[in-house]
């Protein structure tokens, strides 16, 4: 039997089973036929956050941010760049704390930007403050 991973589609939130050996082969969603990884972080609302948190077999790195936040705006391009470097082994996502304040409250986000790394549905690491792409990749690597 082939090892496979469950991956949530960033476009339609369908759960896909992808053989581990095909993870780096640009897999497509079985439902919407769009790429499961496209080099861009996924914007999550509360329902999509729960789906990605609970159903992905890969770690989830979430950037909690707000549109009015200067450091968040500065870090946004670095987070996109980090997405291209960390996918497909980690799903990168963004949560706008103004649009989804319930998640910010639930995870006690006190300053933004704040990165939370989840593995198997549980928070395993947290980092507040803007970071460059290399720093994000390095920080994630230290959490393994």
Z-matrix of the N, CA and C atoms (Angstrom, degrees):
N
C 1 1.453
C 2 1.532 1 109.36
N 3 1.309 2 116.70 1 137.36
C 4 1.449 3 122.61 2 -178.40
C 5 1.527 4 109.94 3 -82.00
N 6 1.344 5 116.02 4 135.83
C 7 1.455 6 119.52 5 171.92
C 8 1.518 7 108.14 6 -64.36
N 9 1.321 8 116.07 7 135.13
C 10 1.455 9 119.11 8 177.70
C 11 1.515 10 109.57 9 -136.92
N 12 1.316 11 114.37 10 159.16
C 13 1.457 12 122.38 11 -179.05
C 14 1.522 13 109.61 12 -119.85
N 15 1.313 14 116.64 13 145.14
C 16 1.452 15 121.51 14 171.67
C 17 1.526 16 107.44 15 -90.55
N 18 1.321 17 115.51 16 127.48
C 19 1.465 18 121.83 17 -179.55
C 20 1.518 19 108.94 18 -129.34
N 21 1.321 20 115.70 19 132.85
C 22 1.458 21 121.26 20 177.24
C 23 1.520 22 108.60 21 -86.65
N 24 1.326 23 115.37 22 130.99
C 25 1.466 24 120.22 23 178.23
C 26 1.530 25 109.12 24 -68.11
N 27 1.336 26 117.96 25 131.28
C 28 1.466 27 120.88 26 179.18
C 29 1.527 28 112.88 27 -71.51
N 30 1.334 29 116.93 28 -12.27
C 31 1.460 30 120.88 29 -175.73
C 32 1.527 31 112.86 30 -100.11
N 33 1.339 32 117.12 31 -44.59
C 34 1.471 33 120.21 32 -175.56
C 35 1.525 34 112.90 33 -119.97
N 36 1.312 35 118.63 34 -1.99
C 37 1.466 36 127.72 35 -179.28
C 38 1.532 37 114.24 36 62.19
N 39 1.325 38 117.24 37 17.36
C 40 1.470 39 119.52 38 173.52
C 41 1.525 40 108.61 39 -68.90
N 42 1.313 41 115.87 40 147.24
C 43 1.463 42 120.70 41 177.38
C 44 1.526 43 108.14 42 -91.52
N 45 1.320 44 115.29 43 126.35
C 46 1.464 45 122.20 44 -178.34
C 47 1.511 46 109.42 45 -114.71
N 48 1.320 47 116.84 46 143.12
C 49 1.464 48 121.84 47 172.86
C 50 1.526 49 106.52 48 -102.50
N 51 1.328 50 115.15 49 119.12
C 52 1.467 51 121.48 50 -176.59
C 53 1.526 52 108.24 51 -122.04
N 54 1.335 53 117.47 52 126.06
C 55 1.467 54 118.95 53 174.87
C 56 1.530 55 110.25 54 -57.61
N 57 1.316 56 116.79 55 136.69
C 58 1.469 57 121.36 56 -178.21
C 59 1.520 58 111.90 57 -52.94
N 60 1.317 59 116.53 58 -38.52
C 61 1.464 60 121.00 59 -178.57
C 62 1.528 61 112.06 60 -66.03
N 63 1.330 62 118.12 61 -19.81
C 64 1.469 63 121.38 62 -178.64
C 65 1.523 64 112.87 63 -100.44
N 66 1.321 65 116.53 64 2.65
C 67 1.460 66 120.53 65 -176.76
C 68 1.525 67 112.16 66 -56.95
N 69 1.318 68 117.34 67 -41.59
C 70 1.463 69 121.11 68 -178.46
C 71 1.529 70 112.79 69 -86.77
N 72 1.313 71 117.94 70 3.64
C 73 1.465 72 122.28 71 -177.83
C 74 1.512 73 114.50 72 -94.00
N 75 1.337 74 118.26 73 26.53
C 76 1.464 75 123.68 74 177.96
C 77 1.533 76 111.76 75 57.74
N 78 1.337 77 117.34 76 58.47
C 79 1.469 78 119.76 77 -178.28
C 80 1.527 79 111.88 78 -65.59
N 81 1.336 80 114.41 79 149.57
C 82 1.461 81 121.87 80 178.74
C 83 1.526 82 109.44 81 -109.31
N 84 1.309 83 116.05 82 154.44
C 85 1.458 84 122.18 83 176.88
C 86 1.528 85 108.99 84 -69.46
N 87 1.311 86 116.17 85 135.31
C 88 1.459 87 120.60 86 178.56
C 89 1.518 88 112.89 87 -70.67
N 90 1.322 89 117.62 88 -20.17
C 91 1.469 90 120.93 89 -178.29
C 92 1.528 91 112.30 90 -93.54
N 93 1.346 92 116.88 91 -55.50
C 94 1.473 93 119.48 92 -175.63
C 95 1.532 94 113.04 93 -99.45
N 96 1.345 95 117.21 94 -7.96
C 97 1.473 96 124.11 95 176.89
C 98 1.524 97 114.21 96 63.99
N 99 1.334 98 116.89 97 20.07
C 100 1.460 99 121.18 98 175.55
C 101 1.527 100 108.47 99 -96.52
N 102 1.337 101 117.88 100 162.05
C 103 1.469 102 120.61 101 -178.18
C 104 1.531 103 111.72 102 -62.34
N 105 1.328 104 115.79 103 139.16
C 106 1.462 105 120.17 104 175.37
C 107 1.525 106 110.89 105 -75.03
N 108 1.331 107 116.77 106 -20.31
C 109 1.462 108 122.59 107 176.01
C 110 1.515 109 107.63 108 -136.82
N 111 1.344 110 115.99 109 128.57
C 112 1.463 111 118.50 110 -177.97
C 113 1.527 112 113.07 111 -131.88
N 114 1.335 113 117.19 112 13.90
C 115 1.458 114 120.31 113 177.18
C 116 1.517 115 114.80 114 79.87
N 117 1.324 116 116.75 115 10.17
C 118 1.465 117 120.87 116 178.93
C 119 1.522 118 109.52 117 -127.92
N 120 1.331 119 117.12 118 142.55
C 121 1.465 120 118.80 119 176.09
C 122 1.531 121 110.47 120 -65.45
N 123 1.312 122 115.74 121 152.32
C 124 1.459 123 122.61 122 -179.50
C 125 1.525 124 108.75 123 -92.06
N 126 1.324 125 116.98 124 128.47
C 127 1.469 126 121.55 125 174.26
C 128 1.523 127 107.27 126 -80.05
N 129 1.338 128 116.23 127 124.48
C 130 1.452 129 120.11 128 -175.57
C 131 1.524 130 112.92 129 -115.27
N 132 1.341 131 115.36 130 134.47
C 133 1.457 132 120.52 131 165.52
C 134 1.528 133 105.91 132 -93.63
N 135 1.319 134 118.02 133 -174.97
C 136 1.463 135 119.90 134 -174.50
C 137 1.530 136 112.38 135 -63.58
N 138 1.325 137 117.51 136 -43.74
C 139 1.466 138 120.64 137 -178.61
C 140 1.534 139 111.13 138 -65.88
N 141 1.323 140 116.91 139 -44.74
C 142 1.469 141 119.97 140 179.39
C 143 1.523 142 110.76 141 -66.16
N 144 1.330 143 117.20 142 -36.59
C 145 1.463 144 120.66 143 176.75
C 146 1.523 145 109.96 144 -58.75
N 147 1.323 146 116.70 145 -48.85
C 148 1.472 147 120.42 146 -179.74
C 149 1.516 148 111.29 147 -60.39
N 150 1.317 149 116.63 148 -41.64
C 151 1.469 150 121.23 149 -179.49
C 152 1.527 151 109.88 150 -62.53
N 153 1.339 152 117.29 151 -48.43
C 154 1.463 153 120.82 152 -179.51
C 155 1.524 154 111.20 153 -66.45
N 156 1.318 155 116.90 154 -38.68
C 157 1.458 156 121.40 155 -179.12
C 158 1.526 157 111.45 156 -64.37
N 159 1.315 158 116.62 157 -44.97
C 160 1.462 159 120.89 158 -173.17
C 161 1.532 160 114.56 159 -87.98
N 162 1.318 161 118.33 160 -28.34
C 163 1.469 162 119.79 161 -170.11
C 164 1.524 163 115.30 162 -106.17
N 165 1.327 164 119.18 163 -15.17
C 166 1.465 165 120.60 164 179.04
C 167 1.523 166 110.68 165 -78.57
N 168 1.306 167 116.64 166 136.03
C 169 1.464 168 121.49 167 174.97
C 170 1.525 169 112.21 168 -90.50
N 171 1.325 170 117.11 169 1.16
C 172 1.460 171 121.42 170 175.78
C 173 1.529 172 107.44 171 -109.60
N 174 1.335 173 117.71 172 157.73
C 175 1.475 174 119.50 173 178.07
C 176 1.528 175 111.61 174 -60.72
N 177 1.314 176 115.10 175 154.67
C 178 1.456 177 123.10 176 179.11
C 179 1.524 178 108.00 177 -119.76
N 180 1.332 179 116.80 178 121.23
C 181 1.456 180 122.81 179 176.89
C 182 1.522 181 107.85 180 -108.25
N 183 1.335 182 116.19 181 119.04
C 184 1.462 183 120.99 182 -174.69
C 185 1.529 184 110.43 183 -115.79
N 186 1.317 185 115.11 184 130.47
C 187 1.463 186 123.57 185 174.10
C 188 1.527 187 107.29 186 -98.02
N 189 1.332 188 116.73 187 110.79
C 190 1.460 189 121.68 188 173.81
C 191 1.524 190 106.47 189 -87.19
N 192 1.324 191 117.35 190 122.60
C 193 1.450 192 122.73 191 -171.38
C 194 1.535 193 110.07 192 -146.52
N 195 1.329 194 117.13 193 175.93
C 196 1.469 195 123.51 194 173.10
C 197 1.526 196 108.79 195 -146.12
N 198 1.330 197 116.91 196 148.33
C 199 1.468 198 120.48 197 -176.59
C 200 1.525 199 114.55 198 -63.65
N 201 1.324 200 119.19 199 -25.99
C 202 1.462 201 122.41 200 -178.00
C 203 1.530 202 112.75 201 -85.95
N 204 1.329 203 117.47 202 -6.33
C 205 1.469 204 122.92 203 -173.42
C 206 1.531 205 111.30 204 -84.49
N 207 1.332 206 116.51 205 115.63
C 208 1.467 207 121.15 206 179.23
C 209 1.523 208 113.60 207 -59.01
N 210 1.353 209 119.14 208 -50.63
C 211 1.464 210 119.63 209 178.50
C 212 1.542 211 112.42 210 -60.94
N 213 1.332 212 116.29 211 -31.92
C 214 1.470 213 119.55 212 177.70
C 215 1.534 214 110.38 213 -64.96
N 216 1.334 215 115.20 214 -43.29
C 217 1.467 216 120.09 215 178.47
C 218 1.523 217 110.82 216 -63.82
N 219 1.337 218 116.00 217 -38.15
C 220 1.466 219 119.98 218 178.99
C 221 1.528 220 110.93 219 -66.39
N 222 1.333 221 117.58 220 -37.43
C 223 1.457 222 120.98 221 -176.49
C 224 1.531 223 113.18 222 -81.53
N 225 1.325 224 118.11 223 -19.74
C 226 1.465 225 121.22 224 -174.88
C 227 1.538 226 113.40 225 -52.45
N 228 1.342 227 120.09 226 -48.93
C 229 1.469 228 118.79 227 179.46
C 230 1.543 229 112.41 228 -63.52
N 231 1.328 230 116.99 229 -34.59
C 232 1.463 231 120.65 230 178.68
C 233 1.519 232 110.77 231 -67.33
N 234 1.337 233 117.24 232 -36.64
C 235 1.457 234 120.67 233 178.69
C 236 1.527 235 110.36 234 -67.32
N 237 1.332 236 116.83 235 -38.99
C 238 1.470 237 120.70 236 175.73
C 239 1.528 238 109.41 237 -62.99
N 240 1.322 239 117.18 238 -44.54
C 241 1.460 240 120.84 239 179.12
C 242 1.524 241 110.42 240 -62.51
N 243 1.319 242 117.79 241 -41.53
C 244 1.469 243 121.51 242 178.06
C 245 1.519 244 110.95 243 -63.21
N 246 1.329 245 116.49 244 -33.89
C 247 1.466 246 120.24 245 178.02
C 248 1.524 247 109.95 246 -58.95
N 249 1.318 248 116.37 247 -46.42
C 250 1.463 249 120.22 248 178.72
C 251 1.517 250 113.57 249 -62.17
N 252 1.335 251 116.22 250 -27.16
C 253 1.462 252 120.81 251 -178.90
C 254 1.530 253 112.88 252 -87.29
N 255 1.319 254 117.73 253 -29.14
C 256 1.468 255 121.21 254 -174.16
C 257 1.528 256 114.39 255 -98.24
N 258 1.342 257 117.24 256 -25.32
C 259 1.461 258 118.94 257 176.59
C 260 1.521 259 109.05 258 -68.81
N 261 1.287 260 120.09 259 148.74
C 262 1.455 261 130.86 260 5.63
C 263 1.536 262 113.74 261 -96.82
N 264 1.301 263 117.58 262 14.04
C 265 1.469 264 119.52 263 -176.10
C 266 1.520 265 112.75 264 -86.05
N 267 1.333 266 116.39 265 -14.63
C 268 1.463 267 122.46 266 177.94
C 269 1.522 268 107.44 267 -141.06
N 270 1.329 269 116.94 268 136.89
C 271 1.469 270 121.48 269 174.73
C 272 1.520 271 107.37 270 -90.48
N 273 1.334 272 117.69 271 125.09
C 274 1.459 273 122.11 272 177.23
C 275 1.516 274 108.95 273 -104.04
N 276 1.326 275 115.04 274 137.02
C 277 1.458 276 120.54 275 -175.93
C 278 1.517 277 110.01 276 -143.86
N 279 1.327 278 114.68 277 163.41
C 280 1.464 279 121.44 278 178.92
C 281 1.525 280 108.60 279 -127.52
N 282 1.334 281 115.26 280 140.95
C 283 1.461 282 121.90 281 174.41
C 284 1.520 283 107.60 282 -125.11
N 285 1.321 284 115.67 283 118.14
C 286 1.457 285 122.33 284 176.75
C 287 1.528 286 107.07 285 -78.15
N 288 1.329 287 116.91 286 112.00
C 289 1.466 288 120.86 287 -175.50
C 290 1.529 289 112.42 288 -68.03
N 291 1.324 290 118.35 289 -20.70
C 292 1.463 291 120.41 290 174.75
C 293 1.527 292 110.65 291 -74.92
N 294 1.326 293 117.04 292 -37.33
C 295 1.464 294 121.76 293 -178.39
C 296 1.525 295 112.11 294 -81.32
N 297 1.340 296 117.38 295 -28.87
C 298 1.466 297 121.79 296 -176.69
C 299 1.539 298 109.05 297 -131.46
N 300 1.335 299 117.10 298 65.07
C 301 1.461 300 119.32 299 -176.81
C 302 1.530 301 113.69 300 -64.28
N 303 1.334 302 117.57 301 -23.03
C 304 1.460 303 120.87 302 178.91
C 305 1.528 304 111.37 303 -61.17
N 306 1.322 305 117.09 304 -40.26
C 307 1.464 306 120.25 305 179.43
C 308 1.521 307 110.79 306 -69.52
N 309 1.329 308 116.26 307 -40.82
C 310 1.469 309 119.77 308 178.13
C 311 1.525 310 109.89 309 -60.81
N 312 1.305 311 116.70 310 -40.80
C 313 1.460 312 120.90 311 178.79
C 314 1.528 313 111.25 312 -68.59
N 315 1.315 314 116.44 313 -45.69
C 316 1.470 315 121.41 314 -178.99
C 317 1.516 316 112.42 315 -57.88
N 318 1.334 317 116.41 316 -37.37
C 319 1.459 318 120.51 317 -178.35
C 320 1.532 319 112.43 318 -100.36
N 321 1.321 320 116.67 319 13.90
C 322 1.466 321 122.54 320 175.47
C 323 1.523 322 112.46 321 51.06
N 324 1.330 323 115.27 322 48.58
C 325 1.457 324 120.61 323 177.28
C 326 1.527 325 107.33 324 -75.60
N 327 1.324 326 116.58 325 113.26
C 328 1.463 327 122.23 326 -175.72
C 329 1.525 328 112.58 327 -102.07
N 330 1.328 329 116.31 328 -22.72
C 331 1.458 330 120.31 329 177.36
C 332 1.525 331 107.49 330 -144.43
N 333 1.321 332 114.34 331 154.80
C 334 1.458 333 118.87 332 178.56
C 335 1.518 334 108.92 333 -130.05
N 336 1.318 335 117.77 334 149.97
C 337 1.458 336 126.15 335 -1.13
C 338 1.534 337 111.79 336 -73.47
N 339 1.316 338 115.15 337 149.33
C 340 1.457 339 122.27 338 172.73
C 341 1.517 340 107.95 339 -133.22
N 342 1.324 341 115.74 340 131.02
C 343 1.463 342 122.01 341 175.90
C 344 1.519 343 109.13 342 -98.88
N 345 1.320 344 116.47 343 133.13
C 346 1.456 345 122.52 344 172.70
C 347 1.511 346 108.08 345 -121.33
N 348 1.315 347 116.23 346 132.23
C 349 1.457 348 121.99 347 177.08
C 350 1.520 349 107.87 348 -108.24
N 351 1.333 350 115.75 349 125.75
C 352 1.451 351 122.38 350 179.94
C 353 1.527 352 109.61 351 -114.29
N 354 1.308 353 115.19 352 141.55
C 355 1.458 354 121.84 353 174.28
C 356 1.524 355 106.84 354 -136.01
N 357 1.330 356 116.70 355 128.64
C 358 1.473 357 121.97 356 -178.77
C 359 1.523 358 111.62 357 54.70
N 360 1.328 359 117.20 358 38.75
C 361 1.447 360 122.03 359 176.15
C 362 1.516 361 115.71 360 80.18
N 363 1.338 362 117.86 361 1.56
C 364 1.463 363 121.20 362 -178.01
C 365 1.522 364 111.17 363 -119.96
N 366 1.324 365 115.86 364 142.79
C 367 1.457 366 120.81 365 175.51
C 368 1.526 367 108.90 366 -67.30
N 369 1.344 368 116.08 367 128.90
C 370 1.466 369 120.18 368 179.19
C 371 1.525 370 112.34 369 -117.06
N 372 1.346 371 117.45 370 -16.06
C 373 1.462 372 120.05 371 179.75
C 374 1.523 373 109.16 372 -160.55
N 375 1.340 374 114.57 373 155.60
C 376 1.459 375 122.07 374 -178.49
C 377 1.519 376 108.51 375 -145.53
N 378 1.339 377 115.88 376 140.61
C 379 1.462 378 121.17 377 178.00
C 380 1.525 379 108.91 378 -144.83
N 381 1.316 380 116.58 379 121.21
C 382 1.462 381 121.23 380 177.30
C 383 1.521 382 109.70 381 -96.83
N 384 1.332 383 115.71 382 148.17
C 385 1.462 384 121.00 383 177.02
C 386 1.513 385 112.80 384 104.23
N 387 1.326 386 114.97 385 152.72
C 388 1.465 387 121.50 386 -179.66
C 389 1.525 388 110.51 387 -69.56
N 390 1.311 389 115.56 388 143.07
C 391 1.469 390 122.20 389 179.24
C 392 1.520 391 109.06 390 -138.53
N 393 1.323 392 115.65 391 154.54
C 394 1.456 393 121.09 392 173.24
C 395 1.518 394 110.19 393 -81.20
N 396 1.319 395 117.05 394 168.64
C 397 1.465 396 121.69 395 -177.88
C 398 1.519 397 112.06 396 -58.43
N 399 1.337 398 117.35 397 -45.34
C 400 1.471 399 120.33 398 -179.27
C 401 1.525 400 110.72 399 -63.02
N 402 1.337 401 116.52 400 -37.99
C 403 1.464 402 120.41 401 178.62
C 404 1.522 403 111.46 402 -67.35
N 405 1.327 404 117.14 403 -38.88
C 406 1.470 405 120.85 404 177.53
C 407 1.521 406 109.59 405 -62.36
N 408 1.323 407 116.46 406 -48.69
C 409 1.471 408 120.96 407 -179.37
C 410 1.526 409 110.08 408 -61.58
N 411 1.314 410 117.04 409 -43.78
C 412 1.466 411 121.45 410 179.31
C 413 1.526 412 110.73 411 -62.47
N 414 1.341 413 116.83 412 -45.61
C 415 1.462 414 121.67 413 -179.98
C 416 1.524 415 111.52 414 -60.77
N 417 1.318 416 116.47 415 -44.41
C 418 1.476 417 120.86 416 178.26
C 419 1.532 418 109.53 417 -62.00
N 420 1.330 419 116.63 418 -42.66
C 421 1.465 420 120.89 419 179.71
C 422 1.515 421 112.63 420 -62.02
N 423 1.319 422 117.30 421 -31.83
C 424 1.459 423 121.39 422 179.27
C 425 1.536 424 111.52 423 -72.07
N 426 1.335 425 116.96 424 -18.61
C 427 1.465 426 120.45 425 -176.73
C 428 1.522 427 112.92 426 -88.52
N 429 1.316 428 117.44 427 -5.05
C 430 1.472 429 119.97 428 -177.18
C 431 1.485 430 113.26 429 -75.71
